[in-house]
Amino acid sequence: MVITSPTLFARARGGDRFWKRRRVVSLSAHFYGRKRNCYTIAIKYVNRALRYNTLARRLRKSDVREVIVDHTY
């Protein structure tokens, strides 16, 4: 797409907001109540879920290491 003026540049960015919201809404689809329906509340809980998910991956790796160490004789 060729953008020739600042006005057209502003129009060209119109879809960003939709897809940003769409991503949050899809990640919160399995939440209960307003955590799923209200965008501003969903952002908070999606970020929290992603943070816990990252932590859980790290903890899972350490748990596997513990199991391997315990079972090697």
N, C-alpha and C positions, 0 to 999 in steps of 0.2 A: 504494500500500500504506500502511496506517495503522499506525504504530509507537506502541504505547502504553506500553511499558516498556523499560528497558535490556536486559533479556533478549531481547526480541523484536528489538531493534535489533541485538544481537550475532548473532542467527540470520539476520537479513536480509542481513548482510554476508558470508554464507557463500560465495557464488559468486565473490567478487572474487579469491580465491586461485586458484581453478580457471582463470579467464580470464587471469589474469596469467601463470600457468605455461603455459597453452595458447599464448599469444602467443610466449613464448620458445621453446617447443618447435617451433612452426610456423616461426619464423625460422631455427631451427637444423636444419631437416629435411634439408638437403642437405650438412651437415657429415659428417665421417668419424669413426667410433668413438665414444668417450665424450663427445666434444664435442656429439654429437647426443643421446645416451641419458641422461646424468646431468644433472639440472637445474642443480646448482650450477656445474658446469663449463661447461654451455651458456650460462649467464648471462654468464660472462666473455668467451667468444668471440663471442657475439651483440653485446655492447656494443662489442667491438673491431671487429667487422665494420661496425657502424653508424657508428662513428667514422671508419674508413677510407673508407666510402661517402660521408660528408659531405665529407671532404677531397678525394676523387676528383672530386666534382661541381665543387668550386671549381677544381681543377687543369684539368678539362676545359674550363671556361669560359676560363681563361687560355690554354690551348692553341689554342682556336678563335680567340681574339683575335690570337695570334701568327701563325697561318696567314693570317688576313685581312690583317694588316699586311704580311706577306712577299709576298703576291700582288697588292697594289695598287701600280701603277707610276705 
